Amino acid sequence: AEILAAEKSAYGKVIRMMAHEVNNSLGAVNSILDIAHRHVDDGPIQQALRTALERNEQLSRFMRRFADVIRLPDPRREDFDLHLLLHNCATLMEHLAAKKSIRFQFDLHPEPCMLSADRQQIEQVLINVIKNAIESIEQQGIILLRTTLHPVRLQIIDNGKGISPEATPLLFSPFFTTKNGGQGVGLTLIREILTRHQYAFSLQTQPDGTTIFEIRC
């Protein structure tokens, strides 16, 4: 816990400095671009100015993802059924999965799986994990959602390309990513949410080639 706190303090300072410098610059630049856009009649120049404004908005969203990690509020706990939340998240991600012919399967305990947790934060964790599973599968894969009770345990299992042994110990490190163009923020945010809930978790590729993200509540 002390190591994680010191690490968060360090990367939090870096993120705040980056956000301050970027946001200050973007505000001034966007103001100039907006004025120019309203006073220029030339079509190609107007298009170039619109492109610049859109790129700045993308950069702003890029920085907000970093800032979300350090601005994460304490969990606001409420009672809810994890099974219902899993079905909702799968429905939300179904369109993205269908593009790659990926199917969801469920192996849920027959009884309701009640949690006392921050529903929105846990939903964010599940969406991030499912999205990572979808991205790891090239085509025609399966994502299995499995739960057990006593104790409550959730496994999200995919048959994607898996995680290399070299990357495994670095997965939850801030800014580490194996994706082209990735920010290394998603798993850091997941770690922060689950740690604040005092939930144990792991992410590993098994000998049979499946990758399991497990949460123990």
Salt bridges, closest charged atoms under 4 A:
GLU7 OE1 - ARG191 NH2 2.63
ASP34 OD2 - ARG38 NE 3.32
GLU57 OE2 - ARG61 NH1 3.58
GLU57 OE2 - ARG64 NH2 3.42
ASP68 OD1 - ARG71 NH2 3.68
ASP74 OD1 - ARG196 NH1 2.92
ASP107 OD2 - ARG146 NE 3.04
GLU135 OE2 - LYS131 NZ 2.55
GLU135 OE1 - LYS179 NZ 2.65
GLU192 OE2 - LYS8 NZ 2.79
GLU192 OE2 - ARG196 NE 2.94
GLU214 OE2 - ARG153 NH1 3.00
GLU214 OE2 - ARG216 NH1 2.74
